[in-house]
Amino acid sequence: MDKHESGVFQVTRSDSAAPLNAPEAAMLDALFSQSPVGLHLLDTELRIVRINTATPAMQGVRAQDVVGRRFNEVYGVVDPDAAMDLARGVLESGVAVVGHLLRAHRPADPDTEHFYEVSVFRLESPSGEVLGLAVAVVEVTEREKGRARTEVLRIAREQVGRTLDVMATCQELVDVMVPRVADVAVVEVVDAVLRGDEPPLAPLPHEVPLRRAAFRSSAGSGRRGGGADEPQAHPLGDVRALPAPTPYTQALSDLRPRMVALDGDLPWLAADPDRAEAIRAAGAHHLITAPLTVRDTVLGLISLYRTQQPDPYDEHDVALVLQLADHTALCIDNARRYTREHTIAATVQRQLLPRRPASHTALETAYLLLPSDSGVQWYDSIPLPGARTALVVGGIVGQGVHSAAVMGQLRTVVRSLAAFDLEPDELLARLNDTATFLAAERAALPTADPVHHQAFAARCTYAVYDPLTRTCTVAGAGSPSLVVVHPDGSTEFRDVPSGARLGSAEGTPFAATAFEIPEGSLLILSDTPMPTLEPPADPDVFVRLLAQADRSLEELRDDVLYAFAAGAQTGPTALLLARTRSFPADRVAVWQLPDTPTAAATARRLVRGRLIAWNVEEETAFDTEVIVSELVTNAVRYGTPPLELRVINDRALTCEVRDSSRSAPHLRHAGVVDEGGRGLFIIAQLAQAWGTRYAADGKTIWTEQTLR
């Protein structure tokens, strides 16, 4: 036979009318009786004219039983209409079809689905008369099953382990397995692994509990976690130890999979009646259970059941499940490590942050940390001399324990620098020196250290509120933001000078700005720009929420969190809310002092009278008179008028003496025979803290004493 370009085969014997000779007939008979390829000749009515029965697909089939019948009546083709349409198309067009994949059931094995590669050609006589079809069939079941297993592996590697979440990873696995490999899939994980703890070594002790982390069934809707009508031994989230001995516990003991035919009354089912009942209710007939293991430790267990698919599991399925289990175990272990590091970092951060908002006489504060993966944040409110309060919000770029540790370092440095009563811009400049040092230390780490490759960058917004002058001075490193909500509900977004991030090589100087704030106002401070909302969220909800001046800060904080959790873009990860209050006028006293030698005596008399009115303890009052006397004496001797004395009764008793000179006082340790030089030394012994605060019009020397 010759093949035309159209794919039609024609008979080309020199004498087509002559009968076949003996060798030709013998060869043709041998072809149809010995060829491993299924050969079928069909007439123009698609009836079988001749077949070979040597192929495995035709075992148990006699040629005389099928000749004269249509092929779709003989073979259990899964989609017979499509097969008939294919054959008719070749018969009518003459265009051959090569390598078409067909699914069918063997006559001798009607319950098992097989794959066949079919090629169909039209046969014509030399005169062009259509004689019928030639069909060549090759079974490719194993090849297609191998391709399907490879495809499952590809999908699993793409879809399993996309998140660093153990429960999500387990659910991704069962979503891939059902219905490709199993009709029911269950994943159970050692409960300690979900908390990030180290997994136990194999063999798994019988008392170690496992949590049912994922379930999926192809029955019903195939919903994740199963439905009420889908039998399960235990619900999702259930935690319990596995009864023993069963194939599940054996797999967790020797870390080898088990392939079990669930036929008959298996003795091990009595050890786990709940699971046995679920197996019977689901109609499961085969099971593969495999351990999730990494480095000889046990992470969990996969259990796969076939209920609707008739084919039993085989060794190829076991090998596939082992590969999937290995991939999933690595993903779960990575998620466990992340959970552990995240838990440690969160614990460190929580321990380094203030336990609760500090109480200030003229300021009420609340804090809000918004969920974010951009870094580690901190906030603080620091009491300063003169009834003032420092408000701090900052963040470290990066995640993990190292970032939390850096956050603790910078927060400690801020508190230490605040004790020196520095202006916000100067404090940030000093803080930047520390950040630059930490960045240099990180850069000097060995290249193998993962921290070496993390860029160092930090943000900080530092503001000081003075209730006696009702002013706020603020400076920022990064992109700070400040919102002021006035008592009448109007909102004002203040421009805050922004310097370079802490630790950067830009060297941009920091600047501060000061402005007045009415009593009863609300301050919202952040180290990053305020969040924005996308539709369908209301973009003005932030302003409206904060304008409710009559609500508590805790309620406002919660409402802000709810609003931005529903529709926020990337915005601030930390917010500090502060509401100003008036400072009691009867708890502060201010006097202008003469620049004369009698100024110290006048100051002692004035202070004594005020301390009596405040009912200050006698010993503390005596120490205060000494402190005031020394401060005023130094101001008269070394300072420049005008002189001002201010005493504040707040969390501590504060004494302040201000003059117009900017010369800095220094504490001296006078010798035994020295007649002077002991003033500041005496002050340092009697006061809990003392320092100097500079301004454009002079300096203020202050002291603080603890009030019992």
QUIVENMO-V382427 format. One record per backbone hydrogen bond with DSSP energy under -0.5 kcal/mol. CO is the residue of the C=O (numbers start at 1). NH is the residue of the N-H. If there is no record, write none. Layout:
((CO:NH) (CO:NH))
This chain:
((2:4) (2:10) (4:7) (6:96) (8:4) (9:124) (10:2) (13:16) (15:18) (21:25) (22:26) (23:27) (24:28) (25:29) (26:30) (27:31) (28:32) (29:33) (30:34) (31:35) (32:53) (38:137) (39:52) (40:42) (40:135) (41:49) (41:50) (42:133) (43:46) (46:71) (47:43) (48:68) (50:41) (55:58) (56:59) (57:107) (58:61) (62:65) (62:66) (63:66) (63:67) (66:69) (69:48) (70:73) (70:74) (71:74) (71:75) (75:77) (76:105) (77:80) (79:83) (80:84) (81:85) (82:86) (83:87) (84:88) (85:89) (86:90) (87:91) (88:92) (89:93) (90:94) (94:96) (97:120) (100:118) (102:116) (103:78) (104:114) (105:76) (106:109) (109:106) (109:112) (112:106) (114:104) (115:140) (115:141) (116:102) (116:118) (117:138) (118:100) (119:136) (120:97) (121:134) (122:9) (123:131) (123:132) (124:11) (125:128) (129:125) (132:123) (133:42) (134:121) (135:40) (136:119) (137:38) (138:117) (140:144) (141:145) (142:146) (143:147) (144:148) (145:149) (146:150) (147:151) (148:152) (149:153) (150:154) (151:155) (152:156) (153:157) (154:158) (155:159) (156:160) (159:161) (159:162) (163:165) (165:169) (166:170) (167:171) (168:172) (169:173) (170:174) (171:175) (172:176) (173:177) (174:178) (177:179) (177:181) (177:182) (182:179) (183:218) (184:305) (185:216) (186:303) (187:213) (187:214) (188:301) (189:211) (190:193) (190:194) (191:194) (191:195) (192:195) (192:197) (193:196) (200:298) (205:208) (209:191) (210:240) (211:189) (211:213) (212:237) (214:187) (215:225) (216:185) (219:222) (223:217) (223:226) (227:230) (229:231) (235:238) (238:212) (240:210) (246:250) (247:251) (248:252) (249:253) (250:253) (250:254) (251:255) (252:204) (258:260) (258:289) (260:262) (260:287) (261:263) (264:266) (266:269) (267:270) (268:271) (268:272) (269:272) (272:276) (273:277) (274:278) (275:279) (276:280) (277:281) (278:282) (279:283) (279:284) (285:262) (286:306) (287:260) (288:304) (289:258) (290:302) (291:293) (292:299) (292:300) (294:297) (296:202) (297:294) (297:299) (299:190) (300:292) (301:188) (302:290) (303:186) (304:288) (305:183) (305:184) (305:307) (306:285) (306:286) (314:318) (315:319) (316:320) (317:321) (318:322) (319:323) (320:324) (321:325) (322:326) (323:327) (324:328) (325:329) (326:330) (327:331) (328:332) (329:333) (330:334) (331:335) (332:336) (333:337) (334:338) (335:339) (336:340) (337:341) (338:342) (339:343) (340:344) (341:345) (342:346) (343:347) (344:348) (345:349) (346:350) (347:351) (348:352) (349:353) (358:360) (360:363) (362:581) (363:360) (364:579) (366:577) (368:370) (368:575) (374:398) (376:396) (378:394) (379:354) (380:392) (381:383) (382:390) (385:388) (388:384) (389:465) (390:382) (391:463) (392:380) (393:461) (394:378) (395:459) (396:376) (400:404) (401:405) (402:406) (403:407) (404:408) (405:409) (406:410) (407:411) (408:412) (409:413) (410:414) (411:415) (412:416) (413:417) (414:418) (415:419) (417:420) (417:422) (418:421) (423:427) (424:428) (425:429) (426:430) (427:431) (428:432) (429:433) (430:434) (431:435) (432:436) (433:437) (434:438) (435:439) (436:440) (437:441) (438:442) (439:443) (440:444) (442:445) (446:449) (449:452) (449:453) (450:453) (451:454) (453:455) (455:457) (457:397) (458:502) (459:395) (460:477) (461:393) (462:475) (463:391) (464:473) (465:389) (465:467) (466:470) (466:471) (470:517) (471:466) (472:515) (473:464) (474:513) (475:462) (476:499) (477:460) (481:526) (482:494) (483:485) (483:524) (484:486) (484:492) (485:522) (486:489) (490:486) (492:484) (492:494) (494:482) (494:496) (497:476) (497:499) (499:478) (501:504) (502:458) (511:476) (513:474) (515:472) (518:521) (521:580) (522:485) (523:525) (523:578) (524:483) (525:576) (526:481) (527:479) (529:572) (532:569) (534:537) (537:539) (538:541) (540:544) (541:545) (542:546) (543:547) (545:548) (547:549) (548:551) (552:556) (553:557) (554:558) (555:559) (556:560) (557:561) (558:562) (559:563) (560:564) (561:565) (562:566) (563:567) (564:568) (567:534) (573:370) (575:368) (576:525) (577:366) (578:523) (578:580) (579:364) (580:520) (584:587) (585:588) (587:649) (589:647) (591:593) (591:645) (593:643) (594:596) (596:599) (597:600) (598:602) (599:603) (600:604) (601:605) (602:606) (603:607) (604:608) (605:609) (606:610) (607:611) (608:612) (609:613) (610:614) (611:616) (612:615) (617:621) (618:622) (619:623) (620:624) (621:625) (622:626) (623:627) (624:628) (625:629) (626:630) (627:631) (628:632) (629:633) (630:634) (631:635) (632:636) (633:637) (634:638) (634:639) (635:639) (640:660) (643:593) (644:658) (645:591) (646:656) (647:589) (648:650) (648:654) (651:707) (652:650) (652:654) (653:705) (654:648) (655:703) (656:646) (657:701) (658:644) (659:699) (668:670) (671:674) (678:682) (679:683) (680:684) (681:685) (682:686) (683:687) (689:704) (691:702) (693:700) (695:698) (698:695) (699:659) (700:693) (700:702) (701:657) (702:691) (703:655) (704:688) (704:689) (705:653) (706:708))
